[in-house]
């Protein structure tokens, strides 16, 4: 009898120990969202999130995908992040996995599709032979590695690939969830994470939903090429309004905010460093110097080059930067022309821009006119660069040279008087 009780006790202890050990060896399942445009922000976010998740010894990682695509370069980097993971991975297409999203989806060991979800339409932009060939190799290599049909995956990217009964001639392949399961591109279809994990025989303690940080969401939004173009346009238009406005006003404020959001978003997104902002600001300072000094010279040329360089360095790619910059400059030029042509007729513009004229004949004199010096001769007391001091009939006067530099102690003649301004030339 005692022997029987002892055996039962030992059995219960073994069962208890096995339960404890098993429960300790099973980790959580982490759901990582991949949504919106695929860009450098997405990669940086995933790299950081996966590093933290792996340190917690997860049972599996589910990538919740809902994207129209984006940069194929960043998609390829994300693919490598997923392939390097040593834990079970599942791609769950919640709504759509298009373009770059296709490569990310098939990078996981397992693929699940939600009801009414789709996958495909992975043509590159630009669709040149060189880019398409590289993109197809990414898709084909990953498909073969994960045991998916590479021809079906390539048909999602190339309209020239025709598969009878699967794709249409001259059209990109796009599969529904059921079709993806039917053709072996996906393994299971369900909207429930519990069912998905059960289907793939993955034990777990709990399901943890990973959220994108607010600053990353903001950076992702601001670094979007369309938003970047809008911010650049607003920034340039603000500068134009500030030029027409006396003192520092609403135009300068709008410009600073727009450029601040543009550079801040791209810096947080990882597209650039603070160097791009420093180059841009240096360019603006040189342009201000050029505006103060008459004529157009080295500061102006250098300023324009540095402003353009700063903007290009701030964005993800040179192509997107040039496109955004070109659009912003064209729109700004059009708005500037409209402001010059119709601005004076607009009550709103009149509130911003000083358009009041104070005429001499109406009794408004800013200072005493100096018409009596017109045609008189004198000598420069200081260098005129172009402003300086001259002496006429024993009187020292402020004067401007007519364009060129005039050395000290040079004979001059007053050729024009504009109110209180005396313009002279060599005599």
C-alpha positions, 0 to 999 in steps of 0.5 A: 500500500505504501509503495503504491502511494509512493509511486503516485506521489512521485508521478504527481511530482513529475507531472508538476515539474514537467508543467513548471518547466514547460510553462517556463520554456514557452514565451509570448507571441509578439504581433508587430505591425507593418503598415503604411509606406515601406521606407527607412522609418519602417526599417529602423522601427522594425530593427529596434522592435525586433532587437527588444523582442528577441531579448524576451525569448518569444515563442513566435513573431507575427508580422501584421501586414497592411501596405501598398508598398514603398521602397524596394531597397528598404523592403530587401533590408527588412527581408534580411531582418526577418530571415535572420530571426531564430524564432518562428515567424508568421506573416499575417496579411490583415488587408493587403500586401502589395509591391514591397509588401510581397517580399516582406510577406514571403520572408516569414516561415509561415504565411496567413491571410485574413478574409478579404485580404489580397497579395500581389501587384508588385511592379517596380517604379521606375519599371526599368529592365535593370530595376525589375531584374533585381527586384525579381531576383529578390522575390525569386530567391526568397520564394525558393528559400521559403518553399513558395512557387517563385514563378507565381511570385514573379508574376506579381511583379512582371506583366510578361509572366503568364501562368495559365489558370493563375494570371492573365496575359499582360496583367500583374498577378494579384491573389485573394486570400483563398487564391493565395492558400490554393496556390501555396503562397499562403498556408492558412486563412483566418482572422484569429491569432489563436487559430493561426498559432494553433494551426502552426502548432506554436505554444505560447503564454500570451499574445503581445501587441507591439505599437509604433511609437508616436514619434515614429508615426509622426516621422513616417508621416512627415518623411512621406515624399508627398508631405515633404514636397508640400512642406518644401513648397510652404517653406519657400512660399513663406520665404517669398511672403516674408520678402514682400513683408516689412520686418519679420512676420507671418511669412517667416514664421510659416517658413521656419515651421515648414522647414523645421517639420521637413528636416525634423521628420527626415532626421527622426526617420533616419533619412539624414543627419543634422548635417543636412540641416546645418548645410541648409541653414548655412545656405540661408545665411549666405543668401541673406548676406547676398541680399544685403550686399548689392549685386550678385556674387559668390555668397548668392551662388554658394547659398543656392548650392548649399540650400539645394544640397541640404534639401537633397541630403535630408531626403531618402533618395536623390531621385525623390529629393530632386522631384520634390524640390523641382515641384516645390520650386515650380509651385513657388514660382507660380505663386510668386508671379500671382502675388506680384500680379494680383496681390495688390488687388487682394484684401488678404494680401494687403493685410500681410504686405505693405502696399501703402504709398506716401507720395511727395506731392501729398506732403509725405517726405521721409527726409529732406531732399538733396536736389541742390547737389545734382551735377556738383563735383567733389572728392571721396573721403572714404572708399565707396563700396558702394556706399561711403562719404564724399565731400562737396564744397566743404560739406561731408555727405553720405553717397552711393557709387553708381555700380562700381567701387570708387577708391578714397580721394577720388574726384567724383560727380553727382549724377543722380539724386533720389530723395536723400540718396546721392549717387555719384560716379568717377569724374 
